[in-house]
Amino acid sequence: MRVVEKTKEIWSKEKENTRKNFLKLILAVPFWIILGALVLIGIGVGRTIFLSGSRPDQHVAEIWQSNSEVSFRHMSVYAGGIRASGDTSPMTYIAGGKSIHYADIPIIRKSLQSTADTGSGASGKNLGYVEGKLRGWEDCYSSTVMATVSAMEFKDGKEVTTGTANAQLVAVGGNYKAFHPYRYMSGGFLPEIPVDMNQIVINDVLAWKFYRSYDVVGNKIIINNQMFTIIGVVEEKNTKVAELAGEQENRAFIYFGALGTIFGSKNSSGSDEFGDYGNYGDYGGYGDYGNYGDYSGSGSGTTDSEADYAIQCYEAMLPELVKGVAVTDFKNALPSYSLTNPQVYVSNDTGRFGVFRILDTMFPLGETDRARMGYEFPYWERAAQLTEDRLFYDYMITAFGILLLFAGIVMIALKFRAKKTVDPDDLKADDIEDMNEKAEKELILKA
């Protein structure tokens, strides 16, 4: 009998110890909640910093306004067009305000500079000119097209094709490199004022594919029987977002004016379409600023049946002393733009990754997607949009972590408050233990 009783006694004690250990584990929940909350907050904040930092092209306004008392705003407009042969033909102009023509660039610039000079718009200052170039703001424009490119090398005094690949050509004008900062594996980017229209910059993907090297400055690239000289190699982003956006594809950068040379666009006089405009697009449009009014926004000198290459993306960096004014000035400068029927998609890039801007982009659900529908966005904008989607989830993770952290702190506070409601000097040891267990059970029920 004693053995049985002893066994029962041991079992009873073990059962009681198990119950107490279980209660202690339950009461430790607040600490686990806080730990989990800190992990979620760390993940959310860490991913937010990484994702936002991986898109320097969306933070160029911050670079511009560093060490300056003037704020700047980066604005972009994406327009449509027609591709006669799919993505292997350049985007061409269509009327009705749906496209931005090459000849629209000086008109936009004139409007923006006029607003700045009168002091009623973006800057409120008379920015004037410096050595024939507008001062105080910058712009660039671009359009993309797919093409077959070939690497050429001279061997034994002969030109030999060493490789061929499909690549995306980004035809650029203005100060493109100011809006799209790259790390250069070798060489540099196309000068804003061209010294040679047959210069080309390739990305590291294409350089490695053709040459298994990045030190390729001076090598030749052939595009549609036109020879270009490589002057630089840029490094593309190597992230999941960049991969999904197509940044890890073969790519090369040429002058916008070279599109006519490659694809044979002619105007009604039989000359290259862009030759009659004095190359104002390739020179940034500043030297001939006083003559901008001579060119119409519809592409004077061309016929409707011929290819007028369209601007896929136009970007401007505008000074802004009054918040929101630069956005209005930018939209007013766009030909045929209307708030009720915009026909083009305008993006306010400065601060677009902020919490409230992300929420405004996501809600109401589907509104932004409908506004973006039908536009052919270049790879950097697709990457920015994918970043917005991921940042939304990271902000939600961070917010949930903050709520859990608050809940855990409240639970700990209630626990210590319950212990302080009883004076240990007025109770015996057994009573203290009973009171503690009762308080713990009450906390469990409240939790």
C-alpha positions, 0 to 999 in steps of 0.5 A: 500500500505504501508503494501505491500511495508513494506512487500516487504522491509522486504522480500528484506532484509531477502533475502539479509541477506540469500544471505550473510549468504550463501556466508559466509558459502561457504567461511567457506569451507576451515575451514571445509576442514581443519577440515575434513583433520585433522580427516582423518589424525588422523584416519589414523595415529591412526590406523597405530600405533595400527595395527603396534603395535599389531604385536610385532612379526614383531618388534623383530629386534628393540628390539634386536638392542636397546642399541646396535651399531649393526643393526639386521634383522629378516628373515623368510622362509616358505616352503611346504610339504605334509600332508597325512591326511590333517591338522591332519597329520604333514607336511612331507618333499618333495624333489626338494627344496620345503621343509626344512627338520629337518636335514637341520637346522644344515646346514643352521646354519653352513652357517650363522655362517660361513658367520658371522665368516669370516666377509664377511657377516651378521655382519662383526665380529668374533662372536665366541662362548659363553659356547658352543652356537653361539653368535650374532644371534638366530633362531627358527623353527616351524611347525603346525598340528591339533590334538585332545587334552584332559584335564586330572585330577586326581579324587579319585586317578583315571585319568579322562578326563574332556574335549576334543577339537580340537586344533592346535599344534605348534611344535617348536625348537630353541629360539622360544620365542625370535621371538614370544613375549607373555604375560603369564597368568601363567607359562612360555614358553618351555625352549630352552634346554628341560628338559622334552620333554613332556612339553606343553604350551597352549593358554588362549582360550584352558585354559579357555575352559578346566579349566575356569581358567588360573592358570593351570600350572601342569595340564595334557594334553593328545594328541594321548595317550601321556601325557604332563604337562602344564608349561605355558599359553600364551595370544593371541591377541584379535583384528579383525586381530587376529580373522581373522588370527585364533589366537583366536582358541585353540592352544598348543605349543610342542617341534618339537621332540615330533611330532614323539612321538605323530604321531609315525614317525619312521626311517629305523632303527625302532627308533624315527626319531629324536632320531638319530640326538641327538636332535640337533633341540630341543637344538638349534643345538649349542652344536653339532655345530662341527658335523653339517657336518655329517648330510645331508640336505636330511635327512640321515638315513630315507627312502623316503617312511617314514615320514620326518617331514618338517619345515614349518617356519624357522626364523633367527635374523641376525646382519647387518652392511651393509644394505641388506647383511643379506637378501642375506646371509639368502637366500644363506644359504637355501638349493637348493634356487634359485632366478630364482626358489625359491621354498620357500617364503622368508619374510624380516620381519624387517620394513615390515610395513613401507610406502614404503615397504607396497607400494612395497608389494601392487604394482604391483598389484597381484605380491605379491599374486602370490608369496605367492600362494600355501604356508600354512602360520602359523597364525602369518604370516597370521596376518602380511599379513592382517595387511599389507592390512589394513595399505595400506588403512590407509596410503591412508587415511592419504595421502588423509587427507594431500592433503585436509589439503594442499588444505584448507590452500591454500584456506585460503591464497587466501582469505586473499590475496584477502582482502589485494588487496584493501585499506579500507581508499580509499573507502566508506563503501558501496564500501568496502562492494561491493568490499568484495562481489566481492572478495568473489564471485571471490574466490568461482569461483576459488575454 
